[in-house]
């Protein structure tokens, strides 16, 4: 029976992608783990591996096709004795669907079942007891259905834990868990007022010259996530000025000593370290919002916003509290470079409990950032500017002052706790040698 290759969900936020390039052609033999295509997600271009073996009988989606929905059949694998003449391609479209058709097709999201082919349809993508999707190849689902296997009890050995043919062939039959009867769904809440339609906005500017810029997947995701964050997260803001003179002097001394090793520390490296250590000093603030609970993190995983053409990434530096300044500097440079090349893997930009957004290098004095869920907060960093300040002895003097604003999710962090966290960050930056103790 021909096996469909489906458009994969390569990140939790991916609903559609661009089939950038095929690495195989019709007639090629592939095995599980072979690279078969390059997929552009909303964040990066990633290589896609085969999870079954067979011969590529038909490529259903041409390379370069945009807006291909997750779980759409993109190619068909044939087993021994099968012919490409038996494949019905009516379920797939070689090009991205027109807007009207795409609106209907969008009813199935990343967890929806694949479109039906001419052969008997594969069972819909199953779900575990907690509602999360179980990833299994179409062939594995068919074999599991024939043998009466519960896919939730089978451990997958394919890429990213996907259940493949060999897993279900080696499993013993067991009755499937009965579906729980659910209470009738409550009436949906009234939708938030929508803005004017695209056509209505364009009509306002009839007679005016303009260029229409098509939104790519990253821009659409940024718009959706930040709109959701601003509407659903109860933000509050804490502001402090930080005197940088001690840090700048200490940084200059360190960079002279590190010059033979080719290491040059930036102020941003110190900020990352200061935030990481502050999260350890105020552990109740090192947490994330998880819907009906709060997850208190042990390590300090700090996300840092990196601007790229058309959007931004927030790569995560894991265990930042445990790493030296030079290690953080090298890791940040590597992550930023690969972010700009859109070569980050999902695990490198997902997670983290707290984020940093630094616009100081662009001459911005101060600004307010939007919390990126599930983070509990984000530190917006402005530029260091020479300002008159009153010294400890009451004398007027000049200091390099950096303004920061911490945006906080009030569901996770209350005002006093947020103030403690920001104070710890300020103390670390104004006394930088303490961070090396």
C-alpha positions as CSV (number, residue, x, y, z in Angstrom):
1,X,0.0,0.0,0.0
2,X,1.5,3.4,-1.0
3,X,2.7,5.4,2.0
4,X,2.1,9.2,2.1
5,X,4.9,11.5,3.2
6,X,3.3,14.4,5.0
7,X,4.3,18.0,5.5
8,X,5.9,17.8,9.0
9,X,5.4,20.1,12.0
10,X,9.0,21.1,12.6
11,X,8.2,23.5,15.4
12,X,5.3,23.9,17.9
13,X,4.1,27.1,16.2
14,X,4.3,25.7,12.6
15,X,1.0,25.5,10.8
16,X,2.3,25.7,7.3
17,X,5.6,25.9,5.5
18,X,7.4,26.3,2.2
19,X,8.8,23.3,0.5
20,X,12.1,24.9,-0.4
21,X,13.9,22.1,-2.1
22,X,13.6,18.4,-2.8
23,X,16.8,16.4,-2.1
24,X,15.3,13.3,-3.9
25,X,13.6,12.7,-7.2
26,X,10.9,10.3,-8.3
27,X,12.3,6.8,-8.6
28,X,14.9,7.2,-5.8
29,X,15.1,4.6,-3.1
30,X,15.1,6.0,0.5
31,X,15.6,4.5,3.9
32,X,14.5,5.8,7.3
33,X,16.7,8.7,8.3
34,X,17.6,9.8,4.8
35,X,17.4,13.5,4.0
36,X,14.6,14.0,1.5
37,X,13.7,17.8,1.5
38,X,14.4,21.2,2.9
39,X,11.5,22.9,4.6
40,X,11.2,26.6,5.4
41,X,9.3,27.1,8.7
42,X,8.2,30.3,10.3
43,X,11.7,30.4,11.9
44,X,14.3,28.5,9.9
45,X,15.1,26.3,7.0
46,X,15.4,22.7,8.2
47,X,16.2,19.4,6.6
48,X,13.5,16.8,6.6
49,X,14.2,13.1,7.1
50,X,12.3,10.1,5.8
51,X,10.7,7.9,8.5
52,X,9.9,4.9,6.3
53,X,11.7,3.1,3.5
54,X,10.6,2.7,-0.1
55,X,10.8,4.2,-3.5
56,X,9.7,7.8,-4.2
57,X,6.7,7.0,-6.5
58,X,5.3,10.5,-6.9
59,X,6.3,14.0,-5.7
60,X,2.9,15.8,-5.0
61,X,4.2,19.3,-4.0
62,X,6.7,21.1,-6.2
63,X,9.7,22.6,-4.6
64,X,9.3,26.3,-4.0
65,X,5.6,25.9,-3.1
66,X,4.5,28.2,-0.2
67,X,1.7,27.9,2.3
68,X,1.8,24.1,2.4
69,X,-0.3,23.1,5.4
70,X,1.1,20.7,8.1
71,X,0.0,17.1,7.4
72,X,-0.6,17.7,3.7
73,X,0.7,14.8,1.6
74,X,3.8,16.0,-0.2
75,X,5.0,12.8,-1.8
76,X,4.2,9.1,-1.9
77,X,6.5,6.1,-1.1
78,X,6.0,2.8,-2.9
79,X,6.8,-0.7,-1.5
80,X,8.1,-3.6,-3.6
81,X,5.6,-4.5,-6.3
82,X,3.6,-1.3,-6.2
83,X,3.3,1.0,-9.2
84,X,3.1,4.8,-9.5
85,X,0.1,4.2,-11.7
86,X,-2.0,3.3,-8.7
87,X,-1.4,6.6,-6.9
88,X,-4.4,9.0,-6.7
89,X,-3.0,12.6,-6.4
90,X,-6.4,14.2,-6.0
91,X,-5.9,14.8,-2.3
92,X,-2.8,17.0,-2.8
93,X,-2.3,20.2,-4.7
94,X,1.1,20.8,-6.4
95,X,1.0,24.5,-5.7
96,X,-0.1,26.6,-2.8
97,X,-3.9,26.9,-2.6
98,X,-5.7,30.1,-3.6
99,X,-6.8,32.2,-0.7
100,X,-10.5,31.0,-0.9
101,X,-9.5,27.4,-1.0
102,X,-6.8,27.8,1.7
103,X,-9.4,29.2,4.1
104,X,-11.3,26.0,3.9
105,X,-8.2,23.8,4.1
106,X,-7.0,25.7,7.2
107,X,-9.7,23.9,9.2
108,X,-7.1,21.3,10.0
109,X,-4.1,22.5,12.0
110,X,-0.8,20.9,13.1
111,X,-2.6,18.2,15.0
112,X,-5.2,17.3,12.3
113,X,-5.4,14.1,10.3
114,X,-3.9,13.9,6.8
115,X,-5.9,14.3,3.7
116,X,-7.4,11.1,2.3
117,X,-5.9,9.3,-0.7
118,X,-7.5,6.8,-3.0
119,X,-6.3,3.9,-0.9
120,X,-8.2,3.1,2.3
121,X,-7.5,6.2,4.5
122,X,-5.1,6.0,7.4
123,X,-6.5,6.4,10.9
124,X,-6.6,10.0,12.1
125,X,-3.5,11.2,14.1
126,X,-4.1,9.8,17.6
127,X,-3.7,11.7,20.8
128,X,-2.3,10.7,24.2
129,X,-4.4,10.7,27.4
130,X,-3.2,14.2,28.2
131,X,-4.5,15.5,24.8
132,X,-1.0,15.8,23.2
133,X,-0.5,14.5,19.7
134,X,1.2,11.1,19.1
135,X,3.5,11.3,16.1
136,X,3.4,8.2,13.9
137,X,3.9,7.5,10.2
138,X,0.8,6.7,8.1
139,X,2.0,3.1,7.6
140,X,2.5,2.7,11.4
141,X,-1.0,4.0,12.1
142,X,-2.5,1.5,9.6
143,X,-0.6,-1.4,11.0
144,X,-1.6,-0.4,14.6
145,X,-5.2,-0.2,13.6
146,X,-5.0,-3.7,12.0
147,X,-3.4,-5.2,15.1
148,X,-5.6,-3.4,17.6
149,X,-2.6,-1.5,19.1
150,X,-2.9,1.6,21.3
151,X,-0.2,3.9,19.9
152,X,-0.1,5.7,23.2
153,X,1.6,2.6,24.7
154,X,4.3,2.4,22.0
155,X,7.7,4.2,22.2
156,X,8.8,5.6,18.9
157,X,12.3,5.1,17.5
158,X,12.0,7.4,14.6
159,X,13.2,11.1,14.3
160,X,12.0,13.1,17.3
161,X,10.4,10.0,18.8
162,X,8.0,9.4,15.9
163,X,6.5,5.9,15.8
164,X,7.5,4.0,12.6
165,X,6.7,0.7,11.0
166,X,9.2,-1.4,13.0
167,X,7.9,-0.1,16.3
168,X,4.3,-1.4,15.7
169,X,5.5,-4.6,14.1
170,X,7.5,-5.4,17.3
171,X,4.7,-4.4,19.7
172,X,2.1,-6.9,21.1
173,X,-1.6,-6.3,20.7
174,X,-3.4,-4.5,23.5
175,X,-6.9,-3.1,23.7
176,X,-7.1,0.6,22.9
177,X,-8.2,2.9,25.8
178,X,-11.8,3.9,25.5
179,X,-12.4,7.5,24.7
180,X,-13.7,9.5,27.6
181,X,-17.0,11.1,27.3
182,X,-16.7,14.8,27.5
183,X,-19.2,17.3,28.7
184,X,-20.8,19.5,26.1
185,X,-18.5,22.4,25.3
186,X,-19.3,25.7,26.8
187,X,-20.5,28.4,24.5
188,X,-17.4,30.2,23.0
189,X,-16.6,33.6,24.4
190,X,-17.3,36.6,22.2
191,X,-14.5,37.2,19.7
192,X,-12.3,40.2,20.3
193,X,-13.1,43.0,17.9
194,X,-11.2,42.7,14.7
195,X,-9.6,45.6,12.9
196,X,-10.6,46.7,9.4
197,X,-10.1,44.1,6.7
198,X,-7.2,44.2,4.2
199,X,-9.5,45.4,1.4
200,X,-11.0,48.1,3.6
201,X,-7.6,49.4,4.5
202,X,-6.4,49.3,0.9
203,X,-9.6,51.2,-0.1
204,X,-8.7,54.1,2.3
205,X,-5.5,54.7,0.2
206,X,-7.1,54.5,-3.3
207,X,-5.3,57.0,-5.5
208,X,-2.2,57.0,-3.3
209,X,0.9,55.1,-4.5
210,X,2.1,52.3,-2.3
211,X,3.8,48.9,-2.5
212,X,2.1,45.8,-1.1
213,X,4.5,43.6,0.9
214,X,3.6,40.0,1.2
215,X,3.9,38.6,4.7
216,X,6.2,35.6,5.1
217,X,5.6,32.9,7.8
218,X,7.9,34.5,10.3
219,X,6.1,37.9,10.1
220,X,2.7,36.2,10.4
221,X,3.9,34.3,13.5
222,X,5.4,37.4,15.1
223,X,2.2,39.3,14.5
224,X,0.0,36.6,15.9
225,X,2.1,35.8,19.0
226,X,2.7,39.4,20.0
227,X,-0.9,40.3,19.6
228,X,-1.9,37.4,21.7
229,X,0.8,38.3,24.3
230,X,-0.3,41.9,24.6
231,X,-4.0,40.9,24.9
232,X,-3.7,38.0,27.3
233,X,-0.7,38.8,29.5
234,X,-1.2,41.3,32.4
235,X,2.0,43.3,31.9
236,X,3.4,45.7,34.4
237,X,6.7,47.6,34.1
238,X,9.6,48.3,36.4
239,X,12.3,50.9,35.5
240,X,15.8,51.5,36.9
241,X,18.9,53.5,35.9
242,X,22.2,51.6,36.1
243,X,25.6,53.3,36.5
244,X,28.0,51.5,34.1
245,X,31.4,53.1,34.8
246,X,32.7,50.3,37.0
247,X,31.5,47.7,34.5
248,X,33.1,49.5,31.5
249,X,36.4,49.8,33.4
250,X,36.3,46.2,34.4
251,X,35.4,45.1,30.9
252,X,38.3,47.0,29.4
253,X,40.7,45.3,31.8
254,X,39.3,41.9,31.0
255,X,39.4,42.4,27.3
256,X,43.1,43.4,27.4
257,X,43.9,40.2,29.3
258,X,41.7,38.1,27.0
259,X,43.1,39.6,23.8
260,X,45.7,36.8,23.2
261,X,42.8,34.3,23.2
262,X,40.8,36.4,20.6
263,X,38.0,37.0,23.1
264,X,36.3,40.4,23.3
265,X,33.5,40.7,25.8
266,X,30.5,43.0,25.1
267,X,28.3,44.9,27.6
268,X,25.5,42.5,26.5
269,X,27.6,39.5,27.7
270,X,27.7,41.1,31.2
271,X,23.9,41.7,31.1
272,X,23.2,38.1,30.2
273,X,25.4,37.0,33.1
274,X,23.8,39.5,35.5
275,X,20.3,38.3,34.6
276,X,21.2,34.7,35.0
277,X,22.8,35.2,38.4
278,X,19.8,37.4,39.5
279,X,17.4,34.5,38.6
280,X,19.4,32.3,41.0
281,X,19.4,35.0,43.7
282,X,15.6,35.4,43.4
283,X,14.5,31.8,42.5
284,X,10.8,32.5,42.8
285,X,11.1,34.8,39.8
286,X,12.8,32.1,37.7
287,X,9.5,30.7,36.5
288,X,7.2,30.3,33.5
289,X,3.4,30.4,33.1
290,X,2.0,27.0,32.1
291,X,-1.8,27.7,31.8
292,X,-3.1,26.3,35.1
293,X,0.2,26.3,37.0
294,X,3.6,27.9,37.3
295,X,6.8,26.0,36.6
296,X,9.7,27.1,38.8
297,X,13.0,26.5,36.9
298,X,16.2,25.3,38.4
299,X,18.8,26.6,35.9
300,X,18.9,30.1,34.4
301,X,18.0,29.7,30.7
302,X,18.1,33.2,29.3
303,X,16.7,34.1,25.9
304,X,18.2,37.1,23.9
305,X,16.4,38.8,21.1
306,X,18.4,38.9,17.8
307,X,17.2,41.1,15.0
308,X,17.3,39.5,11.5
309,X,16.0,40.6,8.2
310,X,12.2,40.5,8.3
311,X,11.8,39.6,12.0
312,X,13.7,38.3,15.0
313,X,14.8,35.2,16.9
314,X,15.2,34.7,20.6
315,X,17.9,32.1,20.9
316,X,18.3,30.6,24.4
317,X,21.5,30.3,26.4
318,X,20.9,27.4,28.7
319,X,22.6,27.2,32.1
320,X,23.8,30.8,31.8
321,X,24.4,31.0,35.5
322,X,27.0,28.2,35.3
323,X,29.0,29.6,32.3
324,X,31.9,32.0,32.2
325,X,31.6,35.3,30.5
326,X,33.9,34.2,27.7
327,X,31.8,31.1,27.1
328,X,28.6,33.1,27.1
329,X,30.2,35.5,24.6
330,X,31.3,32.8,22.2
331,X,27.9,31.0,22.4
332,X,26.0,34.2,21.9
333,X,28.0,35.1,18.8
334,X,27.5,31.7,17.3
335,X,23.7,31.7,18.0
336,X,23.3,35.2,16.6
337,X,25.2,34.3,13.4
338,X,23.1,31.2,12.8
339,X,19.9,33.1,13.7
340,X,20.7,35.6,10.9
341,X,21.3,32.7,8.5
342,X,18.1,31.1,9.8
343,X,20.0,27.9,10.7
344,X,18.9,27.5,14.3
345,X,17.3,24.3,15.4
346,X,14.0,24.6,17.3
347,X,15.5,23.6,20.6
348,X,17.9,26.5,20.3
349,X,15.2,29.2,20.3
350,X,12.5,27.5,22.4
351,X,12.2,27.6,26.1
352,X,13.9,29.9,28.6
353,X,12.3,31.7,31.6
354,X,13.4,35.3,31.0
355,X,14.5,37.3,28.0
356,X,16.7,40.3,27.1
357,X,16.1,42.8,24.3
358,X,18.9,45.3,23.9
359,X,18.4,48.3,21.6
360,X,21.2,50.3,23.2
361,X,23.5,49.8,20.2
362,X,20.8,51.5,18.0
363,X,20.9,54.7,20.2
364,X,17.6,54.0,22.0
365,X,17.6,55.5,25.5
366,X,14.7,53.4,26.8
367,X,11.7,51.4,25.7
368,X,9.1,48.8,26.9
369,X,9.3,45.3,25.5
370,X,6.4,42.7,25.2
371,X,6.7,39.6,27.3
372,X,7.2,36.5,25.1
373,X,5.1,33.7,26.5
374,X,5.7,31.5,28.4
375,X,8.5,33.7,29.8
376,X,7.7,35.6,33.1
377,X,9.5,38.7,32.0
378,X,11.8,40.6,29.6
379,X,14.5,43.2,30.2
380,X,14.5,46.1,27.7
381,X,18.0,47.6,27.6
382,X,18.8,51.1,26.4
383,X,22.1,52.8,25.6
384,X,24.7,54.0,28.1
385,X,24.7,57.8,28.1
386,X,26.8,60.3,30.1
387,X,24.5,62.1,32.6
388,X,24.9,64.3,35.6
389,X,24.3,62.3,38.8
390,X,24.5,63.0,42.6
391,X,27.4,61.1,44.0
392,X,27.5,59.2,47.4
393,X,29.0,62.3,49.0
394,X,26.3,64.6,47.7
395,X,28.5,66.1,45.0
396,X,27.3,66.5,41.5
397,X,29.3,64.3,39.1
398,X,29.1,62.7,35.6
399,X,28.4,59.0,35.1
400,X,27.6,56.6,32.3
401,X,23.9,55.7,32.9
402,X,22.0,52.9,31.2
403,X,18.2,52.9,31.5
404,X,16.4,49.5,31.7
405,X,12.7,48.5,31.8
406,X,11.6,45.1,33.0
407,X,8.2,44.0,31.6
408,X,6.7,41.4,33.9
409,X,3.8,38.9,33.6
410,X,1.8,39.6,36.8
411,X,0.4,36.1,36.8
412,X,3.9,34.8,37.7
413,X,5.7,37.7,39.4
414,X,4.1,40.2,41.7
415,X,5.4,43.8,42.1
416,X,7.7,43.2,45.2
417,X,9.2,40.1,43.7
418,X,9.8,41.8,40.4
419,X,11.5,44.7,42.3
420,X,13.8,42.2,44.1
421,X,14.8,40.6,40.7
422,X,15.5,44.0,39.1
423,X,17.5,45.1,42.1
424,X,19.6,41.9,41.9
425,X,20.3,42.6,38.2
426,X,21.3,46.2,39.0
427,X,23.6,45.1,41.8
428,X,25.4,42.6,39.5
429,X,26.0,45.2,36.8
430,X,27.1,48.0,39.2
431,X,29.5,45.6,41.0
432,X,30.7,43.4,38.1
433,X,33.5,41.7,39.9
434,X,30.9,40.0,42.2
435,X,29.7,38.1,39.1
436,X,33.1,36.3,38.9
437,X,33.0,35.2,42.6
